[in-house]
Amino acid sequence: MDLLRFVPMLPQPPEFDVVIRRASSILDTHKLILDDRNDIISTNKFKNCDEEPKSIHIVPNPLCPERAMVSVPLFPCHERQEGYFHTSSRLLFKEEGDGFSYVYLDMESDGTKSRVHIYMLQGGVWCVHASATTQLPCQPLKLNTLLADNKIYMEATLSEILVLDLIALSFSTFHLPQGLLIGDHGTMLSRADDDTGVYLIHLEEARLCIWLRTGDNWLLVDTICFHEMCAQLGMSDITNWLFINQVGGNAEFLFLQMGHCLVYVGIKCRKLCKVLTSKDQWWGRIHPCMMIWPPTFPALKNDPPRNSDAM
């Protein structure tokens, strides 16, 4: 909680040197990452570990200095109903035009049903959006909460996902693919680029399965066995401390902890490489900051022919 490191994946082109140094300096003053949405990072700023949060900052992308950091007020608090206890809370991001809107989700339970309070940031103030109740006694989440297409996906039970529709303010549930259970650090959700569905990435022993849910159906779109891939890196024993640390959007990549190694796995490109290795360090959650390289530019339209007599 007291240390935040910006670690570039190597090799990087020399043109990135200045950008990487700037990103490192931006994050050095912040202590605790709260949540992220790929390139968007939310942090708490402390003077020391024992103090209350001084402020909350949204970093749209540390690699894009032209997108200024956004300061937001501390999260709202409300009086708990009698018999209810807090189970989880999340800060979520939603793209709107050229910017983002911010949603704060607070969940409480009485052991038999759960109640969700939803706040939205408007004019620099957290405003109550709505409250909704489900009959499911949701427990503290093992599955990462996901906001996609005005729907919030979260864990209901070990085999069910709870969906809150922010427009209809209604709950629904659906089951995981047959035989799968949500496990610690072994299951994560990833939004599809077109917001038409969600990916489920599930790790069991050394086998990774990527499922896509569209409509009411699950489709197994990819399977990866790490035994063959890790043999290329000289990793013979890959079953110790093997878990998913973070997944990228559209299920394109993930960061996997294999013992004392942090490994990047390119799912679609079948790329695997070590990012960090340390026998004395336990990493917290990884927050990927992406940048397109090499840059691409739109083709310029041909200038109309000039009239030499008008020059």
Secondary structure by P-SEA (a helix, b strand, c coil): cccccccccccccccaaaaaaaaaaaaccccccccccccbbbbbbbccccccccccccccccccccccbbbbccbbbbbbcccccccccbbbbbbccccbbbbbbbbbbcccbbbbbbbbbcccbbbbcbbbbbccccccccbbbbbcccbbbbbccccbbbbbcccccbbbbbbcccccccccccccccccccccbbbbbbbcccbbbbbbbccccccccccccaaaaaaaaccccccccccccccccccccbbbbcccbbbbbbcccbbbbbccccccccccbbbbbbbbccccccccccccccccccc
